[in-house]
Amino acid sequence: MASSTTIDLKKTLIIPICTIGFLTFFTQIFKFLKWVYSMFLRPPKKLNKYGSWALVTGSTDGIGKCLSFELASKGLNLILIGRNPQKLQTTSNEIRAKFGKEKTKIKIIVIDFEKISGEEIEFKICKEIEGLDVGVLINNVGLSSERSRFFHEIGLKGMIDLVSVNVGSVNWVTKAVLPGMLKRKKGAIVNIGSGSSVIPSYPLFSVYAASKAYVAMFSRSLSIEYKQFGIDIQCQVPMLVATKMASIKKASFFIPSPEQFSKASIKWIVYDTICVPYWTHALEWCIMNMIPDSLVNRMLLRYFISVRKKVLRKENNLA
């Protein structure tokens, strides 16, 4: 009798267990196919529907410069913001040479986000973009720590500059551009964040990572606030890209060039609030999520301490 009851119980349990297993398997398959579609097959949004002008901060190097070229290729006029007037003019000339002077209008605004106040930033941008239908804003300008440092070693100026550029610029540039988007009831804002803000820790770059975590939460919250007004707000989270700021010269499988990242970035604009646009970055993120946080923390700490020692040895040899 007991044996018969056990068999009946097994038969009763096997159906829901198989059902759960079946649903779990196909859920993962669906997620994978959705990821493949999003990364490689999904068509990009038509950005000129938001307006004929795009504003890009940090537009003279790396990701910002390459994104400016990508936006111009989509038929958008450009407002380029940077601190170096010569570099801004060079970038402008290169874009016009590629896409034609008549096709792409370009306006230059010189701003050093380390040196002027938020109110000055807002006032200057508002004045310069008056009458322009700025439909796309790319908050790309960023500042990283000079080298791996423990928190107590960061000087006051270094800390203020990091926060002013990485946090302040996003606030004040958005504040300058947002009223026009609200008036027209349309707009797209893309804030370039960092993978350092979403992994378990980023030791020896604590202020930088924390400033980028601000950008992610700022984007997520503003997206909810302004979606109802026709404004799409997004934070893109790249891992390492071969740029001057990252001190990486050559691209590799997990480290794309700024050109490669920018092409992926354009395709993802306004599709998700938080996204990892480049496919190997997404793969890297998936692998990292499979590793226990404690192990990731130890690996990162060991790696950045080794980098720190190499830099210190180099500095001592030069001294």
Secondary structure, DSSP 8 states (H G I E B T S, - for coil): -HHHHHHHHHHHHHHHHHHHHHHHHHHHHHHHHHHHIIIIIS----GGGS-SEEEEESTTSHHHHHHHHHHHHTT-EEEEEES-HHHHHHHHHHHHHHH-TTT--EEEEE--TTTS-HHHHHHHHHHHTTT--EEEEEE------SS---GGG--HHHHHHHHIIIIIHHHHHHHHHHHHHHHHT-EEEEEE--GGGTSS--TT-HHHHHHHHHHHHHHHHHHHHHGGGTEEEEEE-----SSTTTT--S--SSS--HHHHHHHHHHHTTT-SEE--SHHHHHHHHHHHHS-HHHHHHHHHHHHHHHHHHHHHHHHHH-
